[in-house]
Amino acid sequence: MTRILLVDDEAPIRRAVRRFLEHHGFEVGVAENLAEARALAAADPYDLQLVDLRLPDGEGIELLPEFTRSPTVIMTSYASVPSAVNAMKEGAADYIAKPFDHDALLLTLRAALREREARDRLPPKAPDAGTETLSHPGLGLIGDSPAMQRLRDQIRRVAATHSTVLLRGESGTGKELAARALHELSPRAGGPFVAVNCATIPEGLVEAELFGHAQGAYTGAVKARTGLIQSAHGGTLFLDEIGELAPAAQARLLRVLQDGEIRPVGANENQKVDVRLLAATHRDLEGMIEDQAFRADLYYRLRVLELAIPPLRERREDILPLAQHFLEGLAGSGTVPRLTQAARDALEAQDWPGNVRELANALERGWVLCPDGHIAPEHMGLEAPDAGAAGEHPNPAFPTRRKPRGSSLNEYFRQFVQENQDRMTETELARALGISRKTLWERRQRENLPRPRT
């Protein structure tokens, strides 16, 4: 059983996170300060540490030099994200901002554990090991379809440059994984990789978070803070969902690309920064330019090189290898569950509008619900292809996610939500669709599909 050490000085958070992790099969030890954490880890080392950044007797990053054999994930309030980025430079595996969604926490922890296991399995890296690194499970670029072979070849060639790259692809295709691969294979691999989801930063904080601020720049700015762009100095900055960036921030980002300079909010002087910018979006930037929602000059600066991440429906031969990869990650050191033939057929028959993220969610659900180590379609919320032809589902307790032939993704979204919203929570709907709750809410508004009042 995987053992996690939870270090947080707030008792309600410790109780809630501990119950959640134990529900998902982890053994959890708890500590409320650095001294207790050191004592517990010395007595019996853990597989992963989940540590709050601010503790009564110091900062969580003080534990990083002592926990080098296992990954450490830092928890922090949103306003301290730059500090968490600095913690990653010191050796933290990842960070998660409070308040966090429990599902996001689970994905973060499992990703850190999988990356550690994958690195432990890797042989020492040879000087010409770029090809092996790209297909290495820790980077997630799994699959031997022609589309993935082309993408890996493009990443291999593009990574050696210092050019800005725009990653295009539908939600859930793995744009951040491709960005991480570009960083790991680049001359900047020894520097920081800072990933920022522009859609999750409150609009009023975008400029301060990206560019930092000077002391006294606004009410509450009691001391100067380093922005995320400066935190990526010497490495790579990945701006996900670049289409969500506010117009004022777009203008300031253009200056970074043109001059390699930033000016923190409230500062009088510019500061030089050395970062390689990677950006990603699933939105139609060209259409946004026509609607004057995105700057044309910034678009052309971002689109020096462009990589298209293929959707899962265009590389169906990768579905089963991906499924095996996810199941091995979920099982950890335990027994890997097996897919029945009906489950394998059902997986390959889906159109997967949520792409790889939706596939991962379906497999996690199957892993949790299968009773005997054999995953059937109904455990994943899928219908077997032959059952779909008859119009019946083998177990009506499980909602199905087959996209009707000939329907658009919007029609599929509307149909799935309308059929299942009476028996699923918003979190369950979002997970089944492979999207976040925020994205589900936004799509409900666009489709004029509010949740019925009960």
C-alpha positions as CSV (number, residue, x, y, z in Angstrom):
1,M,0.0,0.0,0.0
2,T,1.3,3.4,-1.0
3,R,2.2,5.5,2.1
4,I,1.7,9.3,2.2
5,L,2.9,11.7,4.8
6,L,0.4,14.7,5.2
7,V,1.9,17.8,6.9
8,D,-0.5,20.6,7.6
9,D,-1.1,22.7,10.7
10,E,-4.9,23.1,10.1
11,A,-6.8,20.2,11.7
12,P,-9.9,20.4,9.5
13,I,-7.7,20.1,6.4
14,R,-5.8,17.2,7.8
15,R,-9.0,15.3,8.7
16,A,-10.6,15.9,5.3
17,V,-7.6,15.1,3.2
18,R,-6.7,12.1,5.3
19,R,-10.2,10.6,4.9
20,F,-10.2,11.3,1.2
21,L,-6.8,9.6,0.6
22,E,-7.6,6.6,2.8
23,H,-10.8,6.2,0.8
24,H,-8.7,5.9,-2.3
25,G,-6.5,3.2,-0.8
26,F,-3.5,5.2,0.6
27,E,-2.0,4.7,4.0
28,V,-1.7,8.2,5.5
29,G,0.5,9.5,8.3
30,V,-0.2,13.1,9.6
31,A,1.9,15.8,11.2
32,E,1.2,19.4,12.0
33,N,4.7,20.8,11.9
34,L,8.2,20.2,10.7
35,A,9.4,18.5,13.8
36,E,6.6,15.9,13.7
37,A,7.2,15.3,10.0
38,R,10.9,14.6,10.6
39,A,10.2,12.2,13.4
40,L,7.6,10.2,11.4
41,A,9.7,10.0,8.3
42,A,12.8,9.0,10.3
43,A,10.9,6.1,11.9
44,D,9.5,4.8,8.6
45,P,10.0,6.6,5.3
46,Y,7.0,7.4,3.2
47,D,6.4,7.0,-0.6
48,L,5.3,10.6,-1.0
49,Q,5.0,13.7,1.2
50,L,2.2,16.3,0.9
51,V,3.4,19.3,2.7
52,D,1.9,22.8,3.4
53,L,4.2,25.6,2.5
54,R,3.6,27.6,5.7
55,L,4.0,25.7,9.0
56,P,4.2,26.9,12.6
57,D,8.0,26.1,12.9
58,G,9.1,27.0,9.4
59,E,8.5,26.5,5.7
60,G,7.6,23.1,4.1
61,I,10.5,23.5,1.6
62,E,12.9,23.0,4.5
63,L,12.0,19.3,4.3
64,L,13.0,18.9,0.7
65,P,16.7,18.2,1.3
66,E,15.7,15.5,3.8
67,F,13.1,13.8,1.5
68,T,15.2,13.2,-1.6
69,R,14.2,9.6,-2.0
70,S,10.5,10.2,-2.4
71,P,8.6,13.0,-4.2
72,T,7.2,16.0,-2.2
73,V,4.1,17.9,-3.3
74,I,3.7,21.4,-1.8
75,M,0.3,22.8,-0.8
76,T,-0.1,26.6,-0.9
77,S,-2.6,29.3,-0.9
78,Y,-3.2,30.8,-4.4
79,A,-1.4,34.0,-3.5
80,S,1.8,32.1,-2.7
81,V,2.0,30.3,-6.1
82,P,5.4,32.0,-7.0
83,S,6.8,30.6,-3.7
84,A,5.6,27.2,-4.7
85,V,7.3,27.5,-8.1
86,N,10.5,28.4,-6.2
87,A,9.9,25.2,-4.1
88,M,9.9,23.2,-7.3
89,K,13.3,24.6,-8.2
90,E,14.5,23.3,-4.8
91,G,13.3,19.8,-5.7
92,A,9.5,19.6,-5.0
93,A,7.7,17.3,-7.5
94,D,4.7,19.6,-7.9
95,Y,2.5,22.0,-6.1
96,I,-1.3,22.5,-5.7
97,A,-3.0,25.7,-4.7
98,K,-5.6,25.9,-2.0
99,P,-8.5,25.6,-2.0
100,F,-8.1,22.6,-4.3
101,D,-10.5,20.1,-5.8
102,H,-10.0,16.6,-4.3
103,D,-9.9,15.1,-7.8
104,A,-7.2,17.5,-8.8
105,L,-5.2,16.6,-5.7
106,L,-5.5,12.9,-6.5
107,L,-4.3,13.4,-10.1
108,T,-1.4,15.5,-8.8
109,L,-0.3,12.9,-6.3
110,R,-0.6,10.0,-8.7
111,A,1.3,11.8,-11.4
112,A,4.1,12.4,-8.9
113,L,4.2,8.8,-7.9
114,R,4.0,7.6,-11.6
115,E,6.9,9.9,-12.6
116,R,9.0,8.6,-9.7
117,E,8.3,5.0,-10.6
118,A,9.0,5.6,-14.3
119,R,12.3,7.3,-13.5
120,D,13.3,4.5,-11.2
121,R,12.8,2.0,-14.1
122,L,14.8,4.1,-16.6
123,P,18.4,3.0,-17.4
124,P,21.1,5.7,-17.1
125,K,20.5,8.2,-19.9
126,A,22.8,8.0,-22.8
127,P,23.9,11.1,-24.8
128,D,21.7,10.1,-27.7
129,A,18.7,9.0,-25.7
130,G,16.3,11.7,-27.0
131,T,14.1,9.1,-28.8
132,E,13.7,6.9,-25.8
133,T,13.0,9.9,-23.5
134,L,10.1,10.9,-25.8
135,S,8.3,7.6,-25.5
136,H,9.1,7.3,-21.8
137,P,5.9,6.8,-19.8
138,G,6.9,9.6,-17.4
139,L,6.4,12.1,-20.2
140,G,3.1,10.5,-21.2
141,L,3.7,10.6,-25.0
142,I,2.5,7.0,-25.4
143,G,1.4,5.4,-28.7
144,D,2.8,4.1,-31.9
145,S,0.2,5.4,-34.2
146,P,1.4,7.4,-37.3
147,A,0.0,10.6,-35.7
148,M,2.0,10.1,-32.5
149,Q,5.1,9.1,-34.4
150,R,4.9,12.4,-36.4
151,L,4.3,14.4,-33.2
152,R,7.3,12.8,-31.5
153,D,9.5,13.6,-34.5
154,Q,8.3,17.2,-34.5
155,I,9.0,17.6,-30.8
156,R,12.4,16.1,-31.2
157,R,13.3,18.7,-33.9
158,V,11.5,21.7,-32.3
159,A,12.9,21.1,-28.8
160,A,16.5,21.9,-29.9
161,T,15.5,25.5,-30.9
162,H,14.7,28.5,-28.7
163,S,11.7,29.5,-30.7
164,T,8.2,30.1,-29.3
165,V,5.8,27.2,-29.9
166,L,2.0,27.3,-30.1
167,L,0.4,23.9,-29.2
168,R,-3.0,23.4,-30.7
169,G,-5.4,20.6,-29.8
170,E,-8.7,19.7,-28.2
171,S,-9.2,19.7,-24.4
172,G,-7.6,16.6,-22.8
173,T,-5.3,15.7,-25.7
174,G,-2.1,16.2,-23.6
175,K,-0.8,19.6,-24.6
176,E,1.0,20.1,-21.3
177,L,2.7,16.7,-21.6
178,A,4.0,17.8,-25.1
179,A,5.2,21.1,-23.6
180,R,7.0,19.2,-20.8
181,A,8.7,17.0,-23.4
182,L,9.8,20.0,-25.4
183,H,11.4,21.4,-22.2
184,E,13.0,18.1,-21.1
185,L,14.6,17.7,-24.6
186,S,15.7,21.3,-24.9
187,P,19.0,23.0,-23.8
188,R,16.9,24.5,-21.0
189,A,16.2,21.1,-19.4
190,G,18.3,22.1,-16.3
191,G,16.2,25.2,-15.7
192,P,12.7,25.5,-14.3
193,F,9.5,24.5,-16.1
194,V,6.7,26.7,-15.0
195,A,3.1,25.8,-16.2
196,V,0.4,28.4,-15.8
197,N,-3.3,27.8,-16.7
198,C,-4.5,31.2,-17.7
199,A,-8.1,30.2,-17.3
200,T,-7.7,29.6,-13.6
201,I,-6.2,32.9,-12.6
202,P,-8.8,35.5,-11.4
203,E,-9.0,38.3,-14.0
204,G,-8.0,41.0,-11.5
205,L,-4.8,39.0,-10.5
206,V,-3.5,38.0,-13.9
207,E,-0.9,40.8,-14.3
208,A,0.3,40.6,-10.7
209,E,0.6,36.8,-10.9
210,L,2.4,36.7,-14.3
211,F,4.6,39.8,-13.9
212,G,4.9,40.2,-10.1
213,H,4.4,43.5,-8.2
214,A,6.4,46.0,-6.4
215,Q,6.0,46.8,-2.7
216,G,3.0,49.1,-2.3
217,A,1.7,48.6,-5.8
218,Y,-1.8,48.3,-4.5
219,T,-3.6,47.8,-1.2
220,G,-2.3,44.7,0.5
221,A,1.0,44.6,-1.4
222,V,3.1,44.8,1.7
223,K,6.2,43.5,0.0
224,A,7.4,42.9,-3.5
225,R,6.6,39.5,-5.2
226,T,8.2,37.7,-8.0
227,G,5.9,36.9,-10.9
228,L,5.6,33.5,-12.6
229,I,7.4,34.7,-15.7
230,Q,10.4,35.7,-13.7
231,S,10.2,32.4,-11.8
232,A,10.8,30.7,-15.2
233,H,14.0,32.6,-15.8
234,G,16.6,30.3,-17.5
235,G,13.9,27.8,-18.3
236,T,10.5,27.3,-20.0
237,L,7.2,29.1,-19.3
238,F,4.1,27.2,-20.5
239,L,0.9,29.3,-20.8
240,D,-2.0,26.9,-21.1
241,E,-5.4,28.2,-22.3
242,I,-3.7,31.3,-23.7
243,G,-7.0,32.3,-25.4
244,E,-8.3,33.2,-21.9
245,L,-5.7,35.8,-21.2
246,A,-7.2,39.3,-20.6
247,P,-6.4,42.0,-23.3
248,A,-4.2,44.1,-20.9
249,A,-2.1,41.0,-20.1
250,Q,-1.9,40.2,-23.8
251,A,-0.3,43.5,-24.5
252,R,2.3,43.1,-21.7
253,L,3.1,39.5,-22.8
254,L,3.8,40.9,-26.2
255,R,6.5,43.1,-24.7
256,V,8.1,40.0,-23.1
257,L,8.3,38.3,-26.5
258,Q,9.6,41.4,-28.3
259,D,12.1,42.7,-25.8
260,G,12.7,40.0,-23.2
261,E,11.6,42.4,-20.5
262,I,9.0,42.6,-17.8
263,R,7.8,45.4,-15.6
264,P,6.2,44.3,-12.3
265,V,3.0,46.0,-11.4
266,G,3.8,49.3,-9.7
267,A,7.6,49.2,-10.6
268,N,9.4,52.0,-12.3
269,E,12.0,49.9,-14.2
270,N,12.0,47.0,-16.5
271,Q,13.7,43.7,-15.7
272,K,15.4,41.4,-18.2
273,V,14.1,37.8,-18.3
274,D,15.4,34.8,-20.2
275,V,12.5,32.4,-20.8
276,R,11.3,30.2,-23.7
277,L,7.6,30.6,-24.1
278,L,5.3,27.7,-25.0
279,A,1.6,28.4,-25.3
280,A,-1.4,26.1,-25.8
281,T,-5.1,26.5,-26.6
282,H,-8.1,24.6,-27.8
283,R,-9.8,27.8,-28.9
284,D,-10.1,29.3,-32.4
285,L,-7.6,32.1,-32.1
286,E,-8.1,33.2,-35.6
287,G,-11.8,33.6,-35.0
288,M,-11.0,35.5,-31.7
289,I,-8.8,37.9,-33.7
290,E,-11.7,38.6,-36.0
291,D,-13.9,39.3,-33.0
292,Q,-11.1,41.5,-31.5
293,A,-10.9,39.2,-28.5
294,F,-7.2,38.3,-29.2
295,R,-4.4,40.4,-30.5
296,A,-3.2,39.6,-34.0
297,D,0.4,40.8,-33.2
298,L,0.6,38.5,-30.2
299,Y,-0.8,35.6,-32.2
300,Y,1.9,35.9,-34.8
301,R,4.6,36.1,-32.2
302,L,3.3,33.0,-30.5
303,R,2.9,31.0,-33.8
304,V,6.6,30.9,-34.7
305,L,6.3,27.2,-34.6
306,E,3.0,25.3,-34.3
307,L,2.4,21.7,-33.2
308,A,-1.0,20.0,-33.5
309,I,-1.8,17.4,-30.8
310,P,-4.0,14.8,-32.4
311,P,-7.4,13.9,-30.8
312,L,-7.7,10.3,-29.5
313,R,-10.4,9.4,-32.1
314,E,-7.7,10.0,-34.8
315,R,-5.3,7.5,-33.2
316,R,-7.5,4.7,-32.1
317,E,-4.7,2.2,-32.2
318,D,-3.2,4.0,-29.1
319,I,-6.3,3.5,-26.9
320,L,-5.4,0.1,-25.5
321,P,-1.7,0.9,-24.9
322,L,-2.8,4.1,-23.1
323,A,-5.4,2.1,-21.1
324,Q,-2.7,-0.4,-20.0
325,H,-0.4,2.5,-19.0
326,F,-3.2,4.1,-16.9
327,L,-4.1,0.8,-15.2
328,E,-0.5,0.1,-14.3
329,G,-0.3,3.6,-12.8
330,L,-3.5,3.1,-10.8
331,A,-2.4,-0.3,-9.5
332,G,1.0,1.0,-8.4
333,S,2.8,-2.0,-6.9
334,G,-0.4,-4.0,-6.7
335,T,-2.1,-6.3,-9.1
336,V,-3.0,-4.6,-12.4
337,P,-6.7,-5.2,-13.3
338,R,-7.5,-6.8,-16.6
339,L,-9.9,-5.6,-19.3
340,T,-12.4,-8.0,-20.6
341,Q,-12.7,-8.4,-24.3
342,A,-16.0,-6.5,-24.2
343,A,-14.2,-3.7,-22.3
344,R,-11.4,-3.6,-24.9
345,D,-14.0,-3.4,-27.7
346,A,-16.0,-0.7,-25.9
347,L,-12.9,1.4,-25.3
348,E,-11.9,1.2,-29.0
349,A,-15.5,2.0,-30.1
350,Q,-15.8,5.3,-28.2
351,D,-15.2,8.7,-29.9
352,W,-13.7,10.1,-26.6
353,P,-14.7,13.8,-27.0
354,G,-12.7,14.4,-23.7
355,N,-9.7,12.6,-25.3
356,V,-6.9,11.1,-23.1
357,R,-8.2,12.8,-20.0
358,E,-11.6,11.2,-20.4
359,L,-10.1,7.8,-21.1
360,A,-8.0,8.1,-17.9
361,N,-11.1,9.0,-15.9
362,A,-13.1,6.1,-17.4
363,L,-10.3,3.6,-16.5
364,E,-10.0,5.0,-13.0
365,R,-13.7,4.5,-12.5
366,G,-13.5,0.9,-13.8
367,W,-10.5,0.3,-11.5
368,V,-12.5,1.4,-8.5
369,L,-15.8,-0.4,-9.3
370,C,-14.6,-3.7,-10.7
371,P,-15.2,-6.4,-8.1
372,D,-12.8,-9.1,-9.1
373,G,-9.9,-7.5,-11.0
374,H,-11.6,-7.8,-14.3
375,I,-13.0,-4.5,-15.8
376,A,-16.1,-4.8,-17.9
377,P,-17.7,-2.0,-19.9
378,E,-20.3,-1.2,-17.3
379,H,-17.7,-0.6,-14.7
380,M,-16.3,2.3,-16.8
381,G,-19.8,3.7,-17.6
382,L,-19.6,2.4,-21.2
383,E,-21.9,0.2,-23.2
384,A,-20.6,-2.8,-25.1
385,P,-20.8,-2.3,-28.9
386,D,-23.3,-5.1,-29.3
387,A,-25.5,-3.7,-26.4
388,G,-25.5,-0.3,-28.1
389,A,-26.8,-1.9,-31.3
390,A,-29.8,-3.3,-29.4
391,G,-30.4,0.0,-27.7
392,E,-30.0,-1.5,-24.2
393,H,-27.4,-1.2,-21.6
394,P,-26.3,-4.2,-19.6
395,N,-26.6,-2.3,-16.3
396,P,-28.7,0.8,-16.2
397,A,-27.1,1.9,-12.9
398,F,-24.1,3.0,-14.9
399,P,-24.5,6.0,-17.3
400,T,-23.2,5.4,-20.8
401,R,-21.0,7.7,-22.8
402,R,-21.3,6.5,-26.4
403,K,-21.4,9.4,-28.8
404,P,-24.3,8.9,-31.3
405,R,-23.0,8.3,-34.8
406,G,-23.1,11.5,-36.9
407,S,-23.7,13.8,-33.9
408,S,-21.5,16.8,-33.2
409,L,-19.6,17.2,-30.0
410,N,-22.0,19.9,-28.8
411,E,-25.0,17.5,-29.5
412,Y,-23.2,14.8,-27.6
413,F,-22.5,17.1,-24.6
414,R,-26.2,18.2,-24.5
415,Q,-27.5,14.6,-24.8
416,F,-25.1,13.2,-22.1
417,V,-25.8,16.0,-19.6
418,Q,-29.6,15.8,-20.1
419,E,-29.7,12.0,-19.8
420,N,-27.5,11.8,-16.6
421,Q,-27.9,15.1,-14.6
422,D,-30.7,13.7,-12.5
423,R,-28.5,10.8,-11.2
424,M,-25.1,12.4,-11.2
425,T,-23.6,15.4,-9.4
426,E,-21.7,18.1,-11.3
427,T,-18.4,16.6,-10.2
428,E,-19.4,13.2,-11.6
429,L,-20.7,14.7,-14.8
430,A,-17.5,16.6,-15.3
431,R,-15.3,13.5,-14.5
432,A,-17.3,11.3,-16.9
433,L,-16.9,13.9,-19.7
434,G,-13.2,14.3,-19.0
435,I,-13.5,18.1,-18.2
436,S,-13.3,20.3,-15.1
437,R,-16.3,21.5,-13.2
438,K,-15.5,25.0,-14.3
439,T,-15.5,24.0,-18.0
440,L,-18.8,22.1,-17.4
441,W,-20.4,25.2,-16.0
442,E,-19.1,27.4,-18.8
443,R,-20.4,24.9,-21.4
444,R,-23.8,24.8,-19.7
445,Q,-24.0,28.6,-20.0
446,R,-23.0,28.6,-23.7
447,E,-25.5,25.8,-24.5
448,N,-28.2,27.4,-22.4
449,L,-28.4,24.2,-20.4
450,P,-28.7,25.2,-16.7
451,R,-29.0,22.4,-14.1
452,P,-32.7,22.0,-13.2
453,R,-33.6,23.1,-9.7
454,T,-34.6,20.3,-7.3
